[in-house]
Amino acid sequence: MSTELPARSLPGFSGFFALLGLHLLALAGVVLLPALLKVPALLLLVALLTCWFGFYMVQPNQGKVLQLFGRYAGTDRQAGLRWANPFYSKKSVSLRVRNFESSRLKVNDAHGNPIEIAAVIVWRVVDTAEAVFEVDNYESYVTIQSEAALRNLATSYPYEEHGEDYQGLTLRGSSNDIASRLRMEVHERLQKAGVEVLEARLSHLAYAPEIAQAMLQRQQASAVLGARKIIVQGAVSIVQTALEQLRSQGVVDLDADRTAVMVSNLLVVLCGDQKAQPIINTGSLQ
């Protein structure tokens, strides 16, 4: 496995002025020296001309991968004008933080429900040698492996919990845990390409259109049932408190039948969807 090594290079401006001076001296030698000495001066001039191809520019947060006839010679991360062996081939690799947003993938969750899911991956290259030599195209590798990890994650967890007894992670209800697991899985896949994953988040999560309406109805029904449960619990508590206060303060002495009628009426009033319609009772309870 390739590992990044620092490249040996010289400051470009110092090399520029030194090479310019040698170049002028060689030109003067070609013009002024005798004929017998002009041949070495011409050879020196050709060698100096070749040296001009050794200059290259390194941008901030960029690395230049240097190779000599196919052999890795190191990576230069020093920003500015640099000079190295003119026979080096130079490949630029960006070290900046980059975002990748996946397309909306249609997969089945752990319960077999079709869902649409997408994610945003924040990544950067940390080892230029691995990025260049371990994979054919590290940018394409990031795209494919990130979507593969997202598919695997989506099939490992349900979209949401079905029933109160479910205690596991869900894509919809455990967003922070799911994001952490997604980042870890993508990072493991991209390590061999010299890529570090800084953050991974779901950017889109929804049921597929063919079942979205049915699932929406189920969610609405669950919400209504949950609200009704809370209302009933509150109503029972209110009725219990009312009966205890009536008994303790001696306001009225209710037998079992009258207590049952009162409880029934209070529950109807408290749990009903519409306002109660008062009815005056002029007869007996029998």
C-alpha contacts under 8 A as a table, 3 or more apart, distances in Angstrom:
res1	aa1	res2	aa2	distance
1	M	130	E	7.38
1	M	134	E	7.10
2	S	129	A	5.73
2	S	130	E	5.49
2	S	133	F	6.81
2	S	134	E	6.99
3	T	127	D	7.04
3	T	129	A	5.56
3	T	130	E	6.24
4	E	74	G	6.60
4	E	75	T	6.63
4	E	127	D	5.75
4	E	128	T	6.10
4	E	129	A	4.80
4	E	130	E	7.21
5	L	73	A	7.69
5	L	74	G	4.72
5	L	75	T	5.95
5	L	129	A	7.89
6	P	74	G	5.05
6	P	75	T	5.13
6	P	76	D	6.08
6	P	77	R	7.88
7	A	66	L	7.32
7	A	73	A	6.31
7	A	74	G	4.04
7	A	75	T	4.82
7	A	76	D	5.07
8	R	74	G	7.38
8	R	76	D	7.54
8	R	84	A	7.10
9	S	76	D	7.46
9	S	82	R	6.49
9	S	83	W	5.60
9	S	84	A	4.80
9	S	85	N	7.97
10	L	14	S	7.87
10	L	15	G	6.92
10	L	82	R	5.77
10	L	83	W	5.09
10	L	84	A	6.36
11	P	14	S	5.74
11	P	15	G	6.33
11	P	81	L	6.54
11	P	82	R	4.90
11	P	83	W	6.20
12	G	15	G	5.09
12	G	16	F	5.92
12	G	55	F	6.59
12	G	56	Y	7.90
12	G	80	G	7.63
12	G	81	L	4.53
12	G	82	R	3.94
12	G	83	W	5.07
13	F	16	F	4.89
13	F	17	F	6.40
13	F	81	L	6.69
13	F	82	R	7.59
14	S	17	F	5.53
14	S	18	A	6.20
15	G	18	A	5.10
15	G	19	L	5.85
15	G	83	W	6.74
16	F	19	L	5.25
16	F	20	L	6.01
17	F	20	L	4.96
17	F	21	G	6.16
18	A	21	G	5.23
18	A	22	L	6.35
19	L	22	L	5.11
19	L	23	H	5.97
19	L	48	L	7.12
19	L	51	C	7.90
19	L	52	W	7.86
20	L	23	H	4.99
20	L	24	L	6.26
21	G	24	L	5.21
21	G	25	L	6.31
22	L	25	L	5.05
22	L	26	A	6.14
22	L	48	L	7.58
23	H	26	A	5.13
23	H	27	L	6.27
23	H	45	L	6.50
23	H	48	L	6.32
23	H	49	L	7.89
24	L	27	L	5.10
24	L	28	A	6.16
25	L	28	A	5.04
25	L	29	G	6.13
26	A	29	G	4.96
26	A	30	V	6.27
26	A	41	A	5.70
26	A	42	L	7.37
26	A	44	L	6.59
26	A	45	L	5.58
27	L	30	V	5.13
27	L	31	V	6.36
27	L	41	A	7.66
27	L	45	L	7.00
28	A	31	V	5.14
28	A	32	L	5.84
28	A	33	L	7.82
29	G	32	L	5.22
29	G	33	L	5.12
29	G	38	K	6.79
29	G	41	A	5.87
30	V	33	L	5.98
30	V	38	K	5.10
30	V	39	V	7.96
30	V	41	A	5.58
30	V	42	L	6.34
31	V	38	K	7.86
33	L	37	L	5.96
33	L	38	K	6.02
34	P	37	L	5.50
34	P	38	K	6.33
35	A	38	K	5.18
35	A	39	V	7.52
36	L	39	V	6.60
37	L	40	P	5.88
37	L	41	A	6.61
38	K	41	A	4.93
38	K	42	L	6.03
39	V	42	L	5.08
39	V	43	L	6.27
40	P	43	L	5.04
40	P	44	L	6.12
41	A	44	L	5.04
41	A	45	L	6.11
42	L	45	L	4.92
42	L	46	V	6.26
43	L	46	V	5.15
43	L	47	A	6.25
44	L	47	A	5.04
44	L	48	L	6.12
45	L	48	L	5.05
45	L	49	L	6.17
46	V	49	L	5.03
46	V	50	T	6.33
47	A	50	T	5.13
47	A	51	C	6.43
48	L	51	C	5.00
48	L	52	W	6.82
49	L	52	W	5.51
49	L	53	F	7.72
50	T	53	F	5.82
50	T	54	G	7.79
50	T	86	P	6.85
51	C	54	G	5.47
51	C	85	N	7.63
51	C	86	P	5.68
52	W	55	F	6.22
52	W	86	P	7.29
53	F	86	P	5.08
53	F	87	F	7.97
54	G	83	W	5.23
54	G	84	A	5.16
54	G	85	N	5.50
54	G	86	P	3.72
54	G	87	F	7.31
54	G	88	Y	7.61
55	F	81	L	7.01
55	F	82	R	5.76
55	F	83	W	4.47
55	F	84	A	6.72
55	F	86	P	7.48
56	Y	81	L	5.96
56	Y	82	R	5.53
56	Y	83	W	6.30
57	M	79	A	7.45
57	M	80	G	5.65
57	M	81	L	4.64
57	M	82	R	6.10
58	V	62	Q	6.31
58	V	63	G	6.79
58	V	64	K	6.79
58	V	76	D	7.79
58	V	77	R	7.05
58	V	78	Q	6.69
58	V	79	A	4.75
58	V	80	G	5.16
58	V	81	L	6.43
58	V	82	R	7.27
59	Q	62	Q	5.38
59	Q	63	G	7.86
59	Q	79	A	5.33
59	Q	80	G	6.36
60	P	78	Q	7.98
60	P	79	A	5.31
60	P	80	G	7.80
61	N	77	R	7.51
61	N	79	A	7.73
61	N	94	S	6.48
61	N	95	L	5.03
61	N	96	R	5.67
62	Q	77	R	6.25
62	Q	79	A	7.57
62	Q	92	S	6.89
62	Q	93	V	5.84
62	Q	94	S	4.62
62	Q	95	L	5.12
62	Q	96	R	7.27
63	G	75	T	6.17
63	G	76	D	5.56
63	G	77	R	4.65
63	G	78	Q	7.85
63	G	92	S	5.84
63	G	93	V	5.18
63	G	94	S	6.36
63	G	95	L	6.82
63	G	128	T	7.18
64	K	75	T	5.37
64	K	76	D	5.09
64	K	77	R	6.61
64	K	90	K	5.94
64	K	91	K	5.44
64	K	92	S	4.70
64	K	93	V	6.27
65	V	72	Y	7.77
65	V	73	A	7.72
65	V	74	G	6.14
65	V	75	T	4.49
65	V	76	D	6.63
65	V	89	S	7.99
65	V	90	K	5.57
65	V	91	K	5.05
65	V	92	S	6.37
65	V	93	V	7.30
65	V	128	T	7.07
65	V	129	A	7.28
66	L	72	Y	6.29
66	L	73	A	5.33
66	L	74	G	5.55
66	L	75	T	5.92
66	L	76	D	7.59
66	L	88	Y	5.80
66	L	89	S	5.63
66	L	90	K	4.84
66	L	91	K	6.72
67	Q	70	G	5.63
67	Q	71	R	5.23
67	Q	72	Y	4.56
67	Q	73	A	5.09
67	Q	74	G	7.36
67	Q	88	Y	5.27
67	Q	89	S	5.15
67	Q	90	K	6.67
68	L	71	R	5.12
68	L	72	Y	6.56
68	L	73	A	6.40
68	L	87	F	6.43
68	L	88	Y	4.83
68	L	89	S	6.41
69	F	87	F	7.86
69	F	88	Y	7.41
69	F	89	S	7.76
75	T	128	T	7.24
75	T	129	A	7.63
84	A	88	Y	7.34
85	N	88	Y	5.55
93	V	128	T	6.67
94	S	125	V	7.19
95	L	124	R	5.98
95	L	125	V	5.28
95	L	126	V	6.88
96	R	124	R	5.98
96	R	125	V	7.48
97	V	122	V	6.88
97	V	123	W	5.72
97	V	124	R	4.76
97	V	125	V	7.96
98	R	122	V	5.74
98	R	123	W	5.42
98	R	124	R	5.97
99	N	120	V	6.76
99	N	121	I	5.70
99	N	122	V	4.62
99	N	123	W	6.39
100	F	120	V	5.63
100	F	121	I	5.06
100	F	122	V	6.44
100	F	123	W	7.84
100	F	143	T	7.31
101	E	118	A	7.38
101	E	119	A	5.83
101	E	120	V	4.36
101	E	121	I	6.31
102	S	105	L	7.99
102	S	118	A	5.59
102	S	119	A	5.60
102	S	120	V	6.44
102	S	143	T	7.42
102	S	146	S	7.75
102	S	147	E	6.51
103	S	118	A	5.95
103	S	119	A	7.96
104	R	116	E	6.02
104	R	117	I	5.41
104	R	118	A	4.79
104	R	204	H	7.39
105	L	116	E	5.46
105	L	117	I	5.28
105	L	118	A	6.17
105	L	151	R	7.55
106	K	114	P	6.72
106	K	115	I	5.68
106	K	116	E	4.58
106	K	117	I	6.58
106	K	208	A	7.26
107	V	114	P	5.57
107	V	115	I	5.59
107	V	116	E	6.48
107	V	117	I	7.66
107	V	151	R	6.76
107	V	154	A	7.02
107	V	155	T	7.11
108	N	111	H	7.46
108	N	112	G	4.97
108	N	113	N	5.12
108	N	114	P	4.32
108	N	115	I	5.91
108	N	154	A	7.13
108	N	155	T	5.84
109	D	112	G	5.19
109	D	113	N	5.46
109	D	114	P	6.48
109	D	115	I	6.76
109	D	154	A	5.42
109	D	155	T	4.36
109	D	156	S	6.68
109	D	157	Y	6.02
109	D	158	P	5.12
109	D	159	Y	6.21
110	A	113	N	7.51
110	A	154	A	7.35
110	A	155	T	4.93
110	A	156	S	5.24
110	A	157	Y	4.87
110	A	158	P	4.66
110	A	159	Y	7.72
111	H	157	Y	7.88
111	H	158	P	5.72
113	N	159	Y	7.90
113	N	207	Y	7.69
114	P	207	Y	6.29
114	P	208	A	5.46
114	P	211	I	7.68
115	I	159	Y	7.75
115	I	205	L	7.30
115	I	206	A	5.73
115	I	207	Y	4.18
115	I	208	A	4.58
116	E	204	H	7.32
116	E	205	L	5.73
116	E	206	A	5.29
116	E	207	Y	5.89
116	E	208	A	5.62
117	I	154	A	7.64
117	I	202	L	7.34
117	I	203	S	7.68
117	I	204	H	5.28
117	I	205	L	4.63
117	I	206	A	6.70
118	A	150	L	7.67
118	A	202	L	5.84
118	A	203	S	5.49
118	A	204	H	4.90
118	A	205	L	6.71
119	A	150	L	7.45
119	A	200	A	6.91
119	A	201	R	5.48
119	A	202	L	4.11
119	A	203	S	4.75
119	A	204	H	6.67
120	V	200	A	5.73
120	V	201	R	5.40
120	V	202	L	6.29
120	V	203	S	6.11
121	I	146	S	7.63
121	I	183	R	7.89
121	I	197	V	7.14
121	I	198	L	7.79
121	I	199	E	5.98
121	I	200	A	4.56
121	I	201	R	6.74
122	V	197	V	5.97
122	V	198	L	5.42
122	V	199	E	5.05
122	V	200	A	6.25
123	W	195	V	6.77
123	W	196	E	5.63
123	W	197	V	4.41
123	W	198	L	5.45
123	W	199	E	7.21
124	R	195	V	5.70
124	R	196	E	5.58
124	R	197	V	6.77
124	R	198	L	7.71
125	V	128	T	6.56
125	V	131	A	7.13
125	V	194	G	5.83
125	V	195	V	4.47
125	V	196	E	6.22
126	V	194	G	5.61
126	V	195	V	5.71
126	V	196	E	6.34
127	D	130	E	5.64
127	D	131	A	6.35
127	D	193	A	7.84
127	D	194	G	4.50
127	D	195	V	6.94
128	T	131	A	4.96
128	T	132	V	6.12
128	T	194	G	6.54
129	A	132	V	5.35
129	A	133	F	5.85
129	A	134	E	7.60
129	A	194	G	7.50
130	E	133	F	5.32
130	E	134	E	4.91
130	E	135	V	7.38
130	E	192	K	6.74
130	E	193	A	5.15
130	E	194	G	4.93
131	A	134	E	6.06
131	A	135	V	6.38
131	A	137	N	7.80
131	A	138	Y	5.62
131	A	192	K	8.00
131	A	193	A	4.66
131	A	194	G	5.08
131	A	195	V	7.17
132	V	135	V	6.45
132	V	136	D	7.21
132	V	137	N	7.32
132	V	138	Y	7.04
132	V	193	A	7.89
133	F	136	D	7.18
134	E	192	K	7.00
134	E	193	A	5.99
135	V	138	Y	5.91
135	V	141	Y	7.36
135	V	193	A	6.18
136	D	141	Y	7.99
137	N	140	S	5.50
137	N	141	Y	6.10
138	Y	141	Y	4.78
138	Y	142	V	6.12
138	Y	193	A	6.37
139	E	142	V	5.17
139	E	143	T	6.50
140	S	143	T	5.10
140	S	144	I	6.26
141	Y	144	I	5.32
141	Y	145	Q	5.95
141	Y	190	L	7.85
141	Y	193	A	7.95
142	V	145	Q	5.43
142	V	146	S	5.85
142	V	190	L	6.68
143	T	146	S	5.40
143	T	147	E	6.38
144	I	147	E	5.40
144	I	148	A	6.20
145	Q	148	A	4.93
145	Q	149	A	6.09
145	Q	186	V	7.03
145	Q	189	R	6.54
145	Q	190	L	7.25
146	S	149	A	5.15
146	S	150	L	6.17
146	S	186	V	5.70
147	E	150	L	4.95
147	E	151	R	6.16
148	A	151	R	5.16
148	A	152	N	6.27
149	A	152	N	5.10
149	A	153	L	6.15
149	A	182	L	7.13
149	A	185	E	6.31
149	A	186	V	5.85
149	A	189	R	7.98
150	L	153	L	5.10
150	L	154	A	6.15
150	L	182	L	6.90
151	R	154	A	5.16
151	R	155	T	6.36
152	N	155	T	5.36
152	N	156	S	6.36
153	L	156	S	5.16
153	L	157	Y	6.81
153	L	182	L	6.82
154	A	157	Y	5.91
154	A	158	P	7.59
154	A	171	L	7.46
155	T	158	P	7.49
157	Y	169	L	6.67
157	Y	170	T	5.65
157	Y	171	L	6.36
158	P	161	E	6.88
158	P	169	L	7.73
158	P	170	T	5.27
158	P	171	L	6.25
159	Y	170	T	5.59
159	Y	171	L	4.90
159	Y	172	R	5.70
160	E	170	T	5.13
160	E	171	L	6.36
160	E	172	R	5.60
160	E	173	G	6.49
161	E	164	E	7.47
161	E	166	Y	6.04
161	E	170	T	6.48
162	H	166	Y	6.76
163	G	166	Y	6.03
164	E	167	Q	7.89
169	L	173	G	7.30
169	L	174	S	5.75
169	L	177	D	7.72
169	L	178	I	7.69
170	T	173	G	5.32
170	T	174	S	5.41
170	T	175	S	7.86
170	T	178	I	7.76
171	L	174	S	5.89
171	L	175	S	6.28
171	L	178	I	6.45
172	R	175	S	6.21
172	R	205	L	7.58
174	S	177	D	5.53
174	S	178	I	6.01
175	S	178	I	5.13
175	S	179	A	6.00
175	S	202	L	7.88
176	N	179	A	5.11
176	N	180	S	6.24
177	D	180	S	5.10
177	D	181	R	6.23
178	I	181	R	5.15
178	I	182	L	6.05
179	A	182	L	5.05
179	A	183	R	6.17
179	A	200	A	5.75
179	A	201	R	5.12
179	A	202	L	6.81
180	S	183	R	5.20
180	S	184	M	6.30
180	S	200	A	7.25
181	R	184	M	5.13
181	R	185	E	6.18
182	L	185	E	5.21
182	L	186	V	6.10
182	L	200	A	6.29
182	L	201	R	7.66
183	R	186	V	5.26
183	R	187	H	5.92
183	R	197	V	6.58
183	R	198	L	7.61
183	R	199	E	6.02
183	R	200	A	4.94
183	R	201	R	7.90
184	M	187	H	5.08
184	M	188	E	6.20
185	E	188	E	5.23
185	E	189	R	6.44
186	V	189	R	5.17
186	V	190	L	6.21
186	V	197	V	7.09
187	H	190	L	5.17
187	H	191	Q	5.94
187	H	195	V	7.59
187	H	196	E	6.24
187	H	197	V	5.25
188	E	191	Q	5.49
189	R	192	K	7.02
190	L	193	A	5.38
190	L	194	G	6.85
190	L	195	V	5.49
190	L	196	E	7.09
190	L	197	V	7.84
191	Q	194	G	5.24
191	Q	195	V	5.45
191	Q	196	E	6.59
192	K	195	V	7.45
197	V	200	A	7.48
202	L	205	L	7.06
206	A	212	A	7.86
207	Y	211	I	6.58
207	Y	212	A	5.18
207	Y	215	M	7.68
208	A	211	I	5.89
208	A	212	A	5.82
209	P	212	A	4.97
209	P	213	Q	7.51
210	E	213	Q	7.49
211	I	214	A	5.35
211	I	215	M	6.14
212	A	215	M	5.19
212	A	216	L	6.02
213	Q	216	L	5.02
213	Q	217	Q	6.33
214	A	217	Q	5.20
214	A	218	R	6.36
215	M	218	R	4.92
215	M	219	Q	6.11
216	L	219	Q	5.04
216	L	220	Q	6.12
217	Q	220	Q	5.01
217	Q	221	A	6.08
218	R	221	A	5.05
218	R	222	S	6.12
219	Q	222	S	5.05
219	Q	223	A	6.11
220	Q	223	A	5.03
220	Q	224	V	6.15
221	A	224	V	5.08
221	A	225	L	6.13
222	S	225	L	5.13
222	S	226	G	6.07
223	A	226	G	5.10
223	A	227	A	6.13
224	V	227	A	5.10
224	V	228	R	6.08
225	L	228	R	5.04
225	L	229	K	6.11
226	G	229	K	5.12
226	G	230	I	6.42
227	A	230	I	5.19
227	A	231	I	6.20
228	R	231	I	4.97
228	R	232	V	6.07
228	R	271	C	7.92
229	K	232	V	5.23
229	K	233	Q	6.18
230	I	233	Q	5.16
230	I	234	G	6.15
231	I	234	G	5.14
231	I	235	A	6.03
231	I	270	L	7.88
231	I	271	C	6.42
232	V	235	A	4.97
232	V	236	V	6.11
232	V	267	L	7.94
232	V	271	C	6.43
233	Q	236	V	5.30
233	Q	237	S	6.31
234	G	237	S	5.10
234	G	238	I	6.21
235	A	238	I	5.04
235	A	239	V	6.15
235	A	266	L	7.93
235	A	267	L	6.24
235	A	270	L	5.91
235	A	271	C	6.90
236	V	239	V	5.16
236	V	240	Q	6.07
236	V	267	L	7.32
237	S	240	Q	5.16
237	S	241	T	6.19
238	I	241	T	5.14
238	I	242	A	6.11
239	V	242	A	5.03
239	V	243	L	6.20
239	V	263	V	6.52
239	V	266	L	6.72
239	V	267	L	7.52
240	Q	243	L	5.31
240	Q	244	E	6.23
241	T	244	E	5.18
241	T	245	Q	6.20
242	A	245	Q	5.25
242	A	246	L	6.20
243	L	246	L	5.12
243	L	247	R	6.24
244	E	247	R	5.24
244	E	248	S	6.05
245	Q	248	S	5.08
245	Q	249	Q	5.92
246	L	249	Q	5.48
246	L	250	G	5.90
246	L	251	V	5.32
246	L	252	V	6.25
246	L	253	D	7.97
247	R	250	G	5.17
247	R	251	V	6.82
247	R	252	V	6.94
247	R	253	D	6.90
250	G	253	D	6.90
254	L	257	D	7.83
254	L	258	R	5.61
254	L	259	T	5.68
255	D	258	R	5.43
255	D	259	T	5.99
256	A	259	T	5.06
256	A	260	A	6.14
257	D	260	A	5.14
257	D	261	V	6.28
258	R	261	V	5.04
258	R	262	M	6.08
259	T	262	M	5.07
259	T	263	V	6.07
260	A	263	V	5.11
260	A	264	S	6.08
261	V	264	S	5.09
261	V	265	N	6.16
262	M	265	N	5.14
262	M	266	L	6.11
263	V	266	L	5.21
263	V	267	L	6.11
264	S	267	L	5.28
264	S	268	V	6.21
265	N	268	V	5.16
265	N	269	V	6.24
266	L	269	V	5.13
266	L	270	L	6.02
267	L	270	L	5.10
267	L	271	C	5.69
267	L	272	G	7.86
268	V	271	C	5.41
268	V	272	G	5.48
269	V	272	G	5.56
269	V	275	K	7.31
269	V	276	A	5.76
272	G	275	K	7.25
272	G	276	A	7.76
281	N	284	S	7.63
